[in-house]
């Protein structure tokens, strides 16, 4: 069986969550938005004689029973002006809130407890071919729904009192929610060409919600993929991060691959695809193996940077792949090559090049060490060196390595898991006994120089290294007196003392 067969086909529809109800009535929706903030907005909208709706993601998530703290309020009129009146009303009610106006975007934001409420006037948009920034004009509710990315994000609930809770659904977004379908409200070629980032958002929603991308919508991504060149690296990476953080990230990356976007935005990951055979010997598809590791890790960790490490742990394999008639396929030093590639990828994608990047590099560099340990006799010396090199990240490294077990052989998986438990036990024992994690040798360079009247030189570094190795190899305990005695022994052997 091909490794690809272990994944659901892109756009496969699964059963809808049992708590979804397609028969939500107006009364149900009234109850669902029976919140003080909506009551205040409703009062102000009626006082100012303006149509007002809650629209988009909040309504979608409300129907999906997903928690949402971001509320978009659409005003057929002046959104900023209405927001200002809402703030004044909240202050009269002694409700603490923060208010911000973003004139360039024509929006205003109220932060109330743990909710972000954003107000905008209804608008219609037109686009130039060289920019995803639209030319904006005042519009109607219909104009505003027409300009939105997907039918599931066009849903609107009226907040005016005579229609409070009424669902406005011109594109059958409720039906698409029920059927787990993502489609554009208008021609997908126009939708994606106007704002190419919507192609990434489409795949991101599919990954987050486990939804099916309607066929014409999905094919339009392939037809318009080259439009991604006008999108900044930062915006692309932001969507990638959301895909990586989704419950099953492989869904998003398979769709990125099938649509043709992956090779444009992440060529190094795309290069992992495929199986080569020589003399009847093949290797596993590294791309699908990587996605399995990422999915496995997603069940045990929600750390974005550890998930990035899972995505990049074998990124150096295509550049190190060799065929040996005796050994078969080899990938020597792919972890070292992958560490360097990680830095290049982070810089190109505008990811942080600080401690977060160094953390991912460390995980990529060390990801084979616990696996090698689990295949051999687990010696104290090897465990000390692993603890020293991994430091406080040892627990994350073990999670990554356990996720890296993707064999279809149950006996092999069982053996690996049992051996990993032995490694974990040894790590705990050695840490408690020798205090190796993040340790600094008890003798520093300054003490070595003072003792032997040496200037800074290679001999000082050599002595310090030999003391560290002696501690890691269990020759001496991690204590100052033992280290100093060992230092004197080394110095005599080097001819530094009589």
C-alpha positions in Angstrom: 0.0 0.0 0.0 1.3 3.4 -0.9 2.0 5.7 2.1 -0.3 8.3 0.5 -3.2 5.8 1.0 -3.0 6.2 4.7 -4.4 9.7 4.4 -7.9 10.8 3.6 -8.3 12.0 0.0 -8.3 15.8 -0.3 -11.8 17.1 -0.1 -13.1 13.9 1.5 -16.4 14.7 3.4 -16.7 13.3 6.9 -19.8 13.1 9.1 -20.9 16.5 10.4 -20.5 17.0 14.2 -23.5 15.7 16.0 -24.2 18.9 17.9 -24.8 20.8 14.6 -28.5 21.5 13.9 -29.6 22.6 10.5 -33.0 23.4 12.0 -31.9 26.4 14.0 -34.8 28.7 14.2 -34.9 32.5 14.5 -35.7 32.0 18.2 -32.7 29.8 18.7 -30.4 32.4 17.2 -32.0 35.1 19.3 -31.1 33.1 22.3 -27.6 32.5 21.0 -26.9 36.2 20.8 -28.7 37.1 24.0 -25.6 39.0 25.2 -25.4 42.4 26.8 -23.1 43.8 24.1 -25.5 42.8 21.3 -28.3 44.5 23.3 -26.4 47.7 23.5 -25.5 47.6 19.8 -29.1 46.9 18.9 -30.4 49.9 20.9 -27.9 52.3 19.3 -28.6 50.9 15.8 -32.3 51.6 16.2 -31.7 55.0 17.8 -29.6 56.0 14.8 -31.9 54.3 12.3 -29.1 52.2 10.8 -29.3 48.6 9.7 -26.8 46.6 11.8 -25.7 42.9 11.6 -23.2 40.6 13.2 -21.5 38.8 10.3 -18.8 36.4 9.2 -16.7 34.1 11.4 -18.6 34.8 14.6 -21.9 33.6 13.0 -20.2 30.6 11.4 -18.6 29.5 14.7 -21.9 30.1 16.6 -23.6 27.6 14.3 -20.7 25.2 14.6 -20.7 25.5 18.4 -17.1 26.7 18.3 -15.9 29.3 20.8 -15.2 32.7 19.2 -14.1 36.0 20.8 -13.9 38.0 17.6 -17.2 39.7 16.7 -17.6 41.6 13.4 -20.4 44.2 13.3 -21.5 45.4 9.9 -23.3 48.7 9.7 -25.1 49.9 6.6 -23.9 53.4 7.2 -21.1 54.8 9.4 -19.5 52.0 11.4 -17.1 54.2 13.3 -19.8 56.6 14.3 -22.0 53.8 15.6 -19.1 52.2 17.5 -18.4 55.6 19.3 -22.0 55.8 20.5 -21.8 52.2 21.7 -18.7 53.1 23.7 -20.4 56.1 25.3 -23.3 53.8 26.3 -21.0 51.2 27.8 -19.3 53.9 29.8 -22.6 55.2 31.1 -23.2 51.6 32.2 -19.8 51.5 34.0 -18.6 48.7 31.7 -14.8 48.9 31.3 -13.7 48.8 27.6 -11.0 50.0 25.3 -11.8 51.9 22.1 -9.6 52.3 19.0 -10.3 53.8 15.5 -8.4 52.7 12.4 -9.3 55.4 9.9 -7.2 53.9 7.1 -9.3 50.8 7.2 -12.6 52.5 8.0 -13.0 50.4 11.2 -13.3 50.8 14.9 -12.7 48.3 17.6 -14.1 47.8 21.1 -12.3 45.5 23.5 -14.7 44.3 26.2 -13.5 41.7 28.7 -12.3 38.9 26.5 -14.2 40.0 23.4 -13.0 42.0 20.4 -15.8 43.7 18.7 -15.0 45.4 15.3 -17.3 47.8 13.5 -17.2 48.5 9.8 -19.5 50.1 7.3 -21.0 48.0 4.5 -18.9 48.3 1.4 -18.3 47.1 -2.1 -14.8 46.5 -3.5 -13.0 46.4 -6.8 -9.4 45.3 -7.3 -6.3 46.2 -9.4 -4.3 43.3 -10.9 -1.1 44.2 -9.0 -2.5 44.5 -5.5 -4.8 42.7 -3.1 -5.8 46.0 -1.6 -9.3 46.9 -2.8 -10.8 50.2 -4.0 -13.6 50.6 -1.5 -17.0 52.3 -1.8 -20.0 52.5 0.5 -22.4 49.7 -0.2 -25.4 47.7 0.9 -25.5 44.5 3.0 -25.7 42.5 -0.3 -22.6 44.3 -1.6 -20.8 43.4 1.5 -21.8 39.7 1.4 -20.9 39.5 -2.3 -17.3 40.6 -1.5 -16.7 38.0 1.2 -14.4 35.0 0.6 -16.6 31.9 1.3 -20.3 31.2 1.7 -19.8 30.1 5.3 -18.5 33.5 6.0 -21.3 35.5 4.4 -23.9 34.6 7.1 -25.3 37.6 8.9 -27.6 38.0 11.9 -29.7 41.2 12.1 -29.4 43.2 15.3 -32.2 45.6 14.7 -35.0 45.0 17.2 -37.8 44.3 14.7 -35.6 41.6 13.0 -33.3 40.6 15.9 -31.7 37.3 15.3 -32.9 36.9 11.7 -30.4 35.0 9.5 -29.6 36.5 6.2 -28.1 33.8 4.0 -28.2 34.7 0.3 -25.6 32.1 -0.7 -26.8 29.0 1.2 -24.0 29.2 3.7 -26.0 27.4 6.3 -26.4 24.5 3.9 -22.7 24.5 3.2 -22.0 24.4 6.9 -24.3 21.4 7.2 -22.6 19.6 4.3 -19.1 20.7 5.4 -18.4 22.5 2.1 -16.2 25.5 1.4 -17.1 27.4 -1.7 -16.8 31.0 -2.9 -20.1 33.1 -3.1 -19.2 34.3 -6.5 -17.0 33.1 -9.4 -13.9 31.6 -7.6 -11.5 32.7 -10.3 -12.5 36.3 -9.6 -12.5 35.8 -5.9 -9.0 34.3 -5.9 -7.5 36.6 -8.5 -8.8 39.7 -6.6 -7.2 38.6 -3.3 -4.9 35.5 -3.8 -4.5 35.2 0.0 -8.0 33.7 0.0 -6.6 30.6 -1.6 -4.5 30.0 1.5 -7.5 30.9 3.7 -9.6 28.3 1.8 -7.1 25.5 2.6 -6.6 26.8 6.1 -10.4 26.6 6.8 -10.4 23.1 5.3 -7.7 22.0 7.7 -9.2 23.8 10.8 -12.7 22.6 10.2 -12.0 19.3 8.3 -14.3 20.6 5.5 -14.5 19.7 1.8 -13.5 22.3 -0.8 -16.0 22.4 -3.6 -14.5 21.1 -6.8 -14.7 24.2 -8.9 -13.4 26.3 -6.0 -10.5 23.9 -5.5 -9.6 23.8 -9.2 -9.7 27.6 -9.3 -6.8 27.6 -6.8 -4.7 25.7 -9.3 -5.7 28.1 -12.1 -4.8 31.2 -10.0 -1.8 29.9 -8.0 0.7 32.2 -9.7 -1.2 35.2 -8.3 0.4 34.4 -5.0 3.4 36.3 -6.1 1.7 39.6 -5.0 1.2 38.3 -1.4 3.8 39.2 1.2 5.8 36.4 2.9 4.4 37.5 6.3 0.8 36.9 5.2 1.6 33.5 3.7 3.5 32.4 6.8 0.6 33.5 9.0 -1.8 31.2 7.2 0.8 28.4 7.2 1.1 28.7 11.0 -2.6 28.4 11.3 -2.6 25.3 9.1 0.3 23.8 11.3 -1.8 24.5 14.4 -4.9 22.9 13.0 -6.1 19.6 14.6 -4.9 17.5 11.6 -2.3 19.6 9.7 -1.8 17.0 7.0 -5.2 17.9 5.5 -3.9 21.4 4.8 -0.5 20.4 3.4 -2.0 17.7 1.1 -4.4 20.3 -0.3 -1.5 22.8 -0.7 0.3 20.1 -2.6 -2.6 19.0 -4.8 -3.5 22.6 -5.7 0.1 23.4 -6.8 0.6 26.1 -4.1 3.1 24.1 -2.0 5.9 24.1 -4.6 5.5 27.9 -4.9 5.5 28.8 -1.3 7.5 26.0 0.3 9.7 24.3 -2.3 11.8 22.5 0.2 8.8 20.6 1.6 7.5 19.8 -1.9 11.0 18.3 -2.7 10.3 15.6 -0.1 7.7 14.0 -2.3 8.2 10.8 -4.3 9.8 7.4 -4.0 12.9 6.4 -6.0 13.8 2.7 -6.6 17.2 1.2 -7.5 18.0 -2.4 -7.8 14.6 -3.2 -6.5 15.1 -1.1 -3.3 12.9 1.9 -2.6 12.7 4.3 0.2 9.5 5.6 1.9 7.9 8.8 0.7 9.4 11.4 3.0 6.7 13.9 2.4 3.9 11.6 3.6 6.1 10.4 6.4 6.7 14.0 7.5 2.9 14.7 7.5 2.3 11.6 9.6 4.9 12.7 12.2 3.3 16.2 12.3 -0.2 14.6 12.8 1.2 12.3 15.5 2.8 15.3 17.3 -0.4 17.3 17.0 -2.1 14.8 19.3 0.4 15.4 22.1 1.6 19.1 21.7 0.0 22.4 20.6 3.4 24.1 20.4 3.8 25.9 17.1 7.6 25.7 17.2 7.7 22.0 18.0 5.2 21.4 15.2 7.6 23.3 12.9 10.4 21.0 14.1 8.2 18.0 13.1 7.6 19.6 9.7 11.3 20.2 9.1 12.9 17.2 10.9 13.7 15.4 7.6 14.0 18.5 5.4 17.6 17.7 4.6 17.0 14.3 3.2 16.6 15.1 -0.5 20.0 16.9 -0.4 21.8 14.0 1.3 20.1 11.0 -0.4 22.6 8.5 -1.8 22.3 4.9 -3.0 24.8 2.3 -1.8 24.7 -1.2 -3.3 25.5 -2.7 0.0 23.5 -0.4 2.3 20.7 0.7 0.1 19.4 4.3 0.4 21.2 6.5 2.9 20.7 10.0 4.2 23.9 10.6 6.2 24.0 13.9 8.0 20.5 14.9 6.9 20.0 16.4 10.4 23.1 18.6 10.1 22.0 19.8 6.6 18.4 20.2 7.9 19.6 22.4 10.7 21.2 24.8 8.2 18.2 24.7 5.9 15.9 25.5 8.8 17.7 28.9 9.2 17.4 29.6 5.5 13.7 28.7 5.5 13.0 30.9 8.6 14.7 33.9 7.0 12.9 33.5 3.7 9.5 33.0 5.3 10.0 35.9 7.6 9.7 33.7 10.7 11.4 34.8 13.9 15.2 34.3 13.7 15.6 34.5 17.5 15.5 31.8 20.1 12.4 30.2 18.4 14.5 29.5 15.3 17.4 28.1 17.4 15.0 25.9 19.2 13.7 24.4 15.9 17.2 24.0 14.7 18.1 22.1 17.9 15.2 19.8 17.5 16.1 19.1 13.8 19.7 18.5 14.7 19.0 16.1 17.6 15.9 14.4 16.4 17.7 11.1 15.7 19.6 10.8 19.0 16.9 9.3 21.2 15.9 7.0 18.3 19.5 5.7 18.1 19.6 5.3 21.8 16.4 3.3 21.8 17.9 0.9 19.2 21.1 0.2 21.2 21.9 -0.5 24.8 21.1 2.6 26.8 24.3 3.6 28.5 24.6 6.2 31.2 27.2 8.1 29.2 25.0 8.4 26.1 22.1 9.6 28.3 24.3 12.2 30.0 25.4 13.6 26.6 21.8 13.7 25.3 20.7 15.6 28.5 23.6 18.0 28.1 22.9 18.7 24.5 19.1 19.0 24.7 19.0 20.8 28.1 15.5 22.0 29.0 14.1 20.9 25.6 14.7 17.2 26.3 11.0 16.5 27.0 10.0 18.2 23.7 12.7 16.2 21.9 11.2 13.0 23.2 7.7 14.0 22.1 9.1 14.6 18.6 10.9 11.3 18.5 7.9 9.4 19.6 5.8 11.1 16.9 8.5 9.9 14.4 7.5 6.3 14.9 5.4 5.8 11.7 6.1 2.1 10.9 3.2 -0.1 9.9 4.8 -3.0 11.6 3.0 -3.4 15.0 5.9 -5.3 16.5 8.4 -2.7 15.5 6.2 0.1 16.9 5.8 -1.8 20.2 9.5 -2.4 20.5 10.3 1.3 19.8 7.7 2.5 22.4 9.0 0.1 25.0 12.6 1.2 24.4 11.6 4.9 24.5 10.1 4.2 28.0 13.5 2.8 29.0 15.2 5.9 27.6 12.8 8.2 29.6 13.4 6.2 32.7 17.2 6.5 32.3 16.9 10.2 31.6 15.0 10.7 34.8 17.5 8.6 36.8 20.6 10.3 35.4 19.1 13.8 35.8 18.3 13.1 39.5 21.7 11.6 40.2 24.1 13.7 38.1 22.2 17.1 37.5 23.5 17.2 33.9 20.7 19.2 32.3 22.1 22.6 31.3 25.1 22.0 33.5 28.3 24.1 33.3 31.5 22.3 34.2 32.5 23.1 37.9 35.9 24.4 36.6 35.7 27.4 34.3 38.4 28.9 32.1 39.3 31.7 34.6 40.2 29.1 37.3 42.3 27.1 34.8 44.2 30.2 33.7 44.8 31.4 37.3 45.9 27.9 38.5 48.5 27.4 35.7 49.3 31.1 35.0 48.1 30.7 31.5 46.8 33.4 29.1 43.7 32.7 27.0 44.9 29.8 24.7 43.9 26.5 23.2 45.3 24.6 26.2 42.6 26.2 28.5 39.8 25.1 26.2 41.3 21.6 25.9 41.4 21.2 29.7 37.9 22.5 30.1 36.6 20.1 27.4 38.3 17.1 29.0 36.7 17.9 32.3 33.3 18.1 30.7 33.8 14.9 28.8 34.9 13.1 32.0 31.7 14.2 33.8 29.5 13.1 30.8 31.3 9.8 30.6 30.9 9.1 34.3 34.6 9.1 35.0 34.2 11.8 37.7 31.1 13.2 39.5 29.8 16.6 38.6 31.5 18.2 41.7 34.2 20.9 42.0 36.7 18.9 44.1 36.6 15.9 41.8 36.9 18.2 38.8 39.8 20.1 40.2 41.7 16.8 41.0 41.0 15.7 37.4 42.3 19.0 36.1 45.6 18.6 37.9 45.9 15.1 36.4 45.3 16.5 32.9 47.8 19.3 33.5 50.5 16.9 34.5 49.9 14.8 31.3 50.1 18.0 29.3 53.4 19.0 31.0 51.9 22.1 32.6 53.0 21.0 36.1 55.9 19.0 37.5 
